[in-house]
Amino acid sequence: MKNLIQTTALAVLLSTLTGCGLYDTANQRSQLMGNLHEGMTRKEVIATLGKPEFRRFNNGIEQWEYHKTHWGGEKTVITLDFQDDKVIALDSYDGTFPPVTAYPPIGTYPPYPESQGYPQRPQSWFDLLYRQVKEKPFKDDRLKLLQDAACRYRFTCSEVAELLKLFNFDDERLEALEILQPAISDYRNSDSIIDSMTFISGEKKAKEILARRYQPQRSSTDKEIDVIYNKVKKAFPSSEQLATLRREVQNKRLTCNQCVRLMSICDFDKERLEFLKILAPHIKDYYQQQVIIDAFTFSSGKKDAQKILDQYLP
């Protein structure tokens, strides 16, 4: 009888702790996640996980967020998206990693630079970008995603910091920051970016990159373009060429003819488009853009080049 009472008391205790979000082993975490699936109702989720710690709403989507702590101190964050009372998406990750910024309030982002406009992005787009970058196993693929995004969207410093933490080393984070720096909308919160670096040397370089905001862009001479041309051409592999080009044209204004000169390093339209994505924000004479279009070999390349240029037309 005494053993029965002790067993019952232990079961009640475990049940209570589970309801508070406490799980003792990774095996129990696995079992818990195995009970969650697409199509569950809110009631079924509550019966499994209890009430959520956080709730968010955006465009008909409701998101619930749970924080689960294990006996060893490990944490698991679980997010579920509902539509029409059904789970349509589920994600979980180690709670020591930065959480995905899910459906923040819709904000208005100022244009950059002042004479050019950026489209206001859907807030859920950052969530998609974060997950896409996180899923890419190779650094170059991650940087390419960020490069494409920086051409179209504005980022807060906290969003940039979250993206930087997806990279393992300061050198990689600094490469990502080089890409995202021109698209930052709130420099007053740049401390979060600096804090994402591991070492003091990384923090110093991050400050230097962020300080470029205060350096006026100036027109480049043809002699300077020749120097940049030689540096980029000597760089290897192609990812290093792009990194060198991005670094060298920071805070410079270019003519369309100068862009064509730099793009002539490339042998194929696909490579020229990657160069153009970096050069387009720095062009000062868009009325001459036809010389850039003519630098592409095929009609598909010309069409894609026009799309890139259209994003920056004054």
Contacts in CASP RR format, 6 or more apart in sequence:
PFRMAT RR
TARGET T0000
AUTHOR 0000-0000-0000
METHOD contacts of the structure
MODEL  1
MKNLIQTTALAVLLSTLTGCGLYDTANQRSQLMGNLHEGMTRKEVIATLG
KPEFRRFNNGIEQWEYHKTHWGGEKTVITLDFQDDKVIALDSYDGTFPPV
TAYPPIGTYPPYPESQGYPQRPQSWFDLLYRQVKEKPFKDDRLKLLQDAA
CRYRFTCSEVAELLKLFNFDDERLEALEILQPAISDYRNSDSIIDSMTFI
SGEKKAKEILARRYQPQRSSTDKEIDVIYNKVKKAFPSSEQLATLRREVQ
NKRLTCNQCVRLMSICDFDKERLEFLKILAPHIKDYYQQQVIIDAFTFSS
GKKDAQKILDQYLP
19 50 0 8 1.000
21 66 0 8 1.000
21 67 0 8 1.000
21 68 0 8 1.000
21 69 0 8 1.000
22 68 0 8 1.000
22 69 0 8 1.000
22 70 0 8 1.000
22 71 0 8 1.000
23 29 0 8 1.000
23 32 0 8 1.000
23 68 0 8 1.000
23 69 0 8 1.000
23 70 0 8 1.000
23 71 0 8 1.000
23 76 0 8 1.000
24 70 0 8 1.000
24 71 0 8 1.000
24 72 0 8 1.000
25 70 0 8 1.000
25 71 0 8 1.000
26 70 0 8 1.000
26 74 0 8 1.000
28 70 0 8 1.000
29 68 0 8 1.000
29 70 0 8 1.000
29 76 0 8 1.000
32 48 0 8 1.000
32 49 0 8 1.000
32 68 0 8 1.000
33 78 0 8 1.000
33 92 0 8 1.000
35 48 0 8 1.000
36 45 0 8 1.000
36 48 0 8 1.000
36 49 0 8 1.000
36 78 0 8 1.000
36 80 0 8 1.000
36 87 0 8 1.000
36 90 0 8 1.000
37 87 0 8 1.000
37 90 0 8 1.000
38 86 0 8 1.000
38 87 0 8 1.000
38 88 0 8 1.000
38 89 0 8 1.000
38 90 0 8 1.000
39 86 0 8 1.000
39 87 0 8 1.000
39 88 0 8 1.000
40 48 0 8 1.000
40 80 0 8 1.000
40 86 0 8 1.000
40 87 0 8 1.000
41 85 0 8 1.000
41 86 0 8 1.000
41 87 0 8 1.000
42 82 0 8 1.000
42 85 0 8 1.000
45 64 0 8 1.000
45 80 0 8 1.000
45 87 0 8 1.000
49 66 0 8 1.000
49 78 0 8 1.000
50 66 0 8 1.000
52 64 0 8 1.000
52 65 0 8 1.000
52 66 0 8 1.000
53 65 0 8 1.000
53 66 0 8 1.000
53 67 0 8 1.000
54 64 0 8 1.000
54 65 0 8 1.000
55 62 0 8 1.000
55 63 0 8 1.000
55 64 0 8 1.000
55 65 0 8 1.000
56 62 0 8 1.000
56 63 0 8 1.000
56 65 0 8 1.000
56 102 0 8 1.000
56 103 0 8 1.000
57 63 0 8 1.000
57 103 0 8 1.000
58 103 0 8 1.000
58 123 0 8 1.000
58 124 0 8 1.000
59 122 0 8 1.000
59 124 0 8 1.000
60 83 0 8 1.000
61 81 0 8 1.000
61 82 0 8 1.000
61 83 0 8 1.000
61 88 0 8 1.000
61 103 0 8 1.000
61 124 0 8 1.000
62 81 0 8 1.000
62 82 0 8 1.000
62 83 0 8 1.000
63 79 0 8 1.000
63 80 0 8 1.000
63 81 0 8 1.000
63 82 0 8 1.000
63 102 0 8 1.000
63 103 0 8 1.000
64 79 0 8 1.000
64 80 0 8 1.000
64 82 0 8 1.000
65 77 0 8 1.000
65 78 0 8 1.000
65 79 0 8 1.000
65 99 0 8 1.000
65 102 0 8 1.000
66 77 0 8 1.000
66 78 0 8 1.000
66 79 0 8 1.000
67 75 0 8 1.000
67 76 0 8 1.000
67 77 0 8 1.000
67 95 0 8 1.000
68 75 0 8 1.000
68 76 0 8 1.000
68 77 0 8 1.000
68 78 0 8 1.000
69 75 0 8 1.000
70 76 0 8 1.000
74 94 0 8 1.000
74 95 0 8 1.000
75 94 0 8 1.000
75 95 0 8 1.000
75 96 0 8 1.000
76 92 0 8 1.000
76 93 0 8 1.000
76 94 0 8 1.000
76 95 0 8 1.000
77 92 0 8 1.000
77 93 0 8 1.000
77 94 0 8 1.000
77 95 0 8 1.000
77 99 0 8 1.000
78 90 0 8 1.000
78 91 0 8 1.000
78 92 0 8 1.000
79 90 0 8 1.000
79 91 0 8 1.000
79 92 0 8 1.000
79 100 0 8 1.000
79 102 0 8 1.000
80 87 0 8 1.000
80 89 0 8 1.000
80 90 0 8 1.000
81 87 0 8 1.000
81 88 0 8 1.000
81 89 0 8 1.000
81 90 0 8 1.000
82 88 0 8 1.000
91 100 0 8 1.000
91 131 0 8 1.000
93 99 0 8 1.000
97 165 0 8 1.000
98 161 0 8 1.000
98 162 0 8 1.000
98 165 0 8 1.000
100 127 0 8 1.000
100 130 0 8 1.000
100 131 0 8 1.000
100 162 0 8 1.000
101 126 0 8 1.000
101 127 0 8 1.000
101 130 0 8 1.000
101 158 0 8 1.000
101 159 0 8 1.000
101 162 0 8 1.000
102 124 0 8 1.000
102 127 0 8 1.000
103 123 0 8 1.000
103 124 0 8 1.000
103 127 0 8 1.000
104 123 0 8 1.000
104 126 0 8 1.000
105 123 0 8 1.000
106 123 0 8 1.000
107 120 0 8 1.000
107 123 0 8 1.000
108 120 0 8 1.000
109 118 0 8 1.000
109 120 0 8 1.000
109 121 0 8 1.000
109 153 0 8 1.000
109 154 0 8 1.000
109 185 0 8 1.000
110 154 0 8 1.000
110 185 0 8 1.000
111 117 0 8 1.000
111 118 0 8 1.000
112 118 0 8 1.000
112 154 0 8 1.000
112 182 0 8 1.000
112 183 0 8 1.000
112 185 0 8 1.000
113 217 0 8 1.000
115 314 0 8 1.000
116 281 0 8 1.000
116 312 0 8 1.000
116 313 0 8 1.000
116 314 0 8 1.000
118 152 0 8 1.000
118 153 0 8 1.000
118 154 0 8 1.000
118 183 0 8 1.000
119 152 0 8 1.000
119 153 0 8 1.000
121 152 0 8 1.000
121 153 0 8 1.000
121 154 0 8 1.000
125 153 0 8 1.000
126 153 0 8 1.000
126 155 0 8 1.000
126 159 0 8 1.000
129 145 0 8 1.000
129 146 0 8 1.000
129 149 0 8 1.000
129 163 0 8 1.000
130 162 0 8 1.000
130 163 0 8 1.000
130 166 0 8 1.000
132 145 0 8 1.000
133 142 0 8 1.000
133 145 0 8 1.000
133 146 0 8 1.000
133 163 0 8 1.000
133 166 0 8 1.000
134 166 0 8 1.000
136 142 0 8 1.000
136 145 0 8 1.000
139 167 0 8 1.000
139 172 0 8 1.000
139 175 0 8 1.000
140 239 0 8 1.000
142 166 0 8 1.000
142 167 0 8 1.000
142 176 0 8 1.000
143 175 0 8 1.000
143 176 0 8 1.000
143 179 0 8 1.000
143 239 0 8 1.000
146 163 0 8 1.000
146 176 0 8 1.000
146 179 0 8 1.000
146 180 0 8 1.000
147 179 0 8 1.000
147 242 0 8 1.000
147 274 0 8 1.000
147 277 0 8 1.000
147 278 0 8 1.000
148 277 0 8 1.000
149 183 0 8 1.000
150 179 0 8 1.000
150 180 0 8 1.000
150 182 0 8 1.000
150 183 0 8 1.000
151 277 0 8 1.000
151 280 0 8 1.000
151 281 0 8 1.000
151 308 0 8 1.000
151 311 0 8 1.000
152 311 0 8 1.000
153 183 0 8 1.000
154 183 0 8 1.000
154 184 0 8 1.000
154 185 0 8 1.000
155 163 0 8 1.000
155 180 0 8 1.000
155 183 0 8 1.000
155 184 0 8 1.000
155 185 0 8 1.000
156 184 0 8 1.000
156 185 0 8 1.000
156 186 0 8 1.000
156 189 0 8 1.000
157 184 0 8 1.000
157 186 0 8 1.000
157 187 0 8 1.000
157 189 0 8 1.000
157 190 0 8 1.000
157 191 0 8 1.000
157 192 0 8 1.000
157 193 0 8 1.000
158 189 0 8 1.000
158 192 0 8 1.000
160 177 0 8 1.000
160 180 0 8 1.000
160 184 0 8 1.000
160 192 0 8 1.000
160 193 0 8 1.000
161 192 0 8 1.000
161 193 0 8 1.000
161 195 0 8 1.000
161 196 0 8 1.000
163 176 0 8 1.000
163 180 0 8 1.000
164 173 0 8 1.000
164 176 0 8 1.000
164 177 0 8 1.000
164 193 0 8 1.000
164 196 0 8 1.000
165 173 0 8 1.000
165 196 0 8 1.000
167 173 0 8 1.000
167 176 0 8 1.000
169 198 0 8 1.000
170 197 0 8 1.000
170 198 0 8 1.000
170 199 0 8 1.000
170 201 0 8 1.000
170 202 0 8 1.000
170 205 0 8 1.000
173 196 0 8 1.000
173 197 0 8 1.000
173 202 0 8 1.000
173 206 0 8 1.000
174 197 0 8 1.000
174 202 0 8 1.000
174 205 0 8 1.000
174 206 0 8 1.000
174 209 0 8 1.000
175 243 0 8 1.000
177 193 0 8 1.000
177 206 0 8 1.000
177 209 0 8 1.000
177 210 0 8 1.000
178 209 0 8 1.000
178 243 0 8 1.000
178 246 0 8 1.000
178 247 0 8 1.000
178 250 0 8 1.000
179 246 0 8 1.000
181 209 0 8 1.000
181 210 0 8 1.000
181 212 0 8 1.000
181 213 0 8 1.000
182 281 0 8 1.000
184 190 0 8 1.000
184 210 0 8 1.000
184 213 0 8 1.000
187 210 0 8 1.000
187 213 0 8 1.000
190 210 0 8 1.000
193 206 0 8 1.000
193 210 0 8 1.000
194 203 0 8 1.000
194 206 0 8 1.000
194 207 0 8 1.000
194 210 0 8 1.000
195 203 0 8 1.000
196 206 0 8 1.000
197 203 0 8 1.000
197 205 0 8 1.000
197 206 0 8 1.000
212 250 0 8 1.000
212 251 0 8 1.000
215 251 0 8 1.000
216 251 0 8 1.000
217 251 0 8 1.000
217 252 0 8 1.000
217 253 0 8 1.000
217 282 0 8 1.000
218 251 0 8 1.000
218 252 0 8 1.000
218 253 0 8 1.000
219 252 0 8 1.000
219 253 0 8 1.000
219 255 0 8 1.000
219 284 0 8 1.000
220 228 0 8 1.000
220 249 0 8 1.000
220 252 0 8 1.000
220 253 0 8 1.000
220 254 0 8 1.000
220 258 0 8 1.000
222 258 0 8 1.000
222 261 0 8 1.000
224 252 0 8 1.000
225 254 0 8 1.000
225 258 0 8 1.000
225 261 0 8 1.000
225 262 0 8 1.000
228 245 0 8 1.000
228 248 0 8 1.000
228 249 0 8 1.000
228 262 0 8 1.000
229 261 0 8 1.000
229 262 0 8 1.000
229 265 0 8 1.000
231 244 0 8 1.000
231 248 0 8 1.000
232 241 0 8 1.000
232 244 0 8 1.000
232 245 0 8 1.000
232 248 0 8 1.000
232 262 0 8 1.000
232 265 0 8 1.000
233 241 0 8 1.000
233 265 0 8 1.000
235 241 0 8 1.000
235 243 0 8 1.000
235 244 0 8 1.000
238 271 0 8 1.000
238 274 0 8 1.000
241 265 0 8 1.000
242 274 0 8 1.000
242 275 0 8 1.000
242 278 0 8 1.000
245 262 0 8 1.000
245 275 0 8 1.000
245 278 0 8 1.000
245 279 0 8 1.000
246 278 0 8 1.000
249 278 0 8 1.000
249 279 0 8 1.000
249 282 0 8 1.000
252 282 0 8 1.000
253 282 0 8 1.000
253 283 0 8 1.000
253 284 0 8 1.000
254 279 0 8 1.000
254 282 0 8 1.000
254 283 0 8 1.000
254 284 0 8 1.000
255 283 0 8 1.000
255 284 0 8 1.000
255 285 0 8 1.000
255 288 0 8 1.000
256 283 0 8 1.000
256 285 0 8 1.000
256 286 0 8 1.000
256 288 0 8 1.000
256 289 0 8 1.000
256 291 0 8 1.000
256 292 0 8 1.000
257 288 0 8 1.000
257 291 0 8 1.000
259 275 0 8 1.000
259 276 0 8 1.000
259 279 0 8 1.000
259 280 0 8 1.000
259 283 0 8 1.000
259 292 0 8 1.000
260 291 0 8 1.000
260 292 0 8 1.000
260 295 0 8 1.000
262 275 0 8 1.000
262 279 0 8 1.000
263 272 0 8 1.000
263 275 0 8 1.000
263 276 0 8 1.000
263 279 0 8 1.000
263 292 0 8 1.000
263 295 0 8 1.000
264 295 0 8 1.000
265 275 0 8 1.000
266 272 0 8 1.000
266 274 0 8 1.000
266 275 0 8 1.000
268 297 0 8 1.000
269 296 0 8 1.000
269 297 0 8 1.000
269 298 0 8 1.000
269 300 0 8 1.000
269 301 0 8 1.000
269 304 0 8 1.000
272 295 0 8 1.000
272 296 0 8 1.000
272 301 0 8 1.000
272 305 0 8 1.000
273 301 0 8 1.000
273 304 0 8 1.000
273 305 0 8 1.000
273 308 0 8 1.000
276 292 0 8 1.000
276 305 0 8 1.000
276 308 0 8 1.000
276 309 0 8 1.000
277 308 0 8 1.000
280 308 0 8 1.000
280 309 0 8 1.000
280 311 0 8 1.000
280 312 0 8 1.000
281 312 0 8 1.000
283 289 0 8 1.000
283 309 0 8 1.000
283 312 0 8 1.000
286 309 0 8 1.000
286 312 0 8 1.000
286 313 0 8 1.000
286 314 0 8 1.000
289 309 0 8 1.000
292 305 0 8 1.000
292 309 0 8 1.000
293 302 0 8 1.000
293 305 0 8 1.000
293 306 0 8 1.000
293 309 0 8 1.000
294 302 0 8 1.000
295 305 0 8 1.000
296 302 0 8 1.000
296 305 0 8 1.000
END
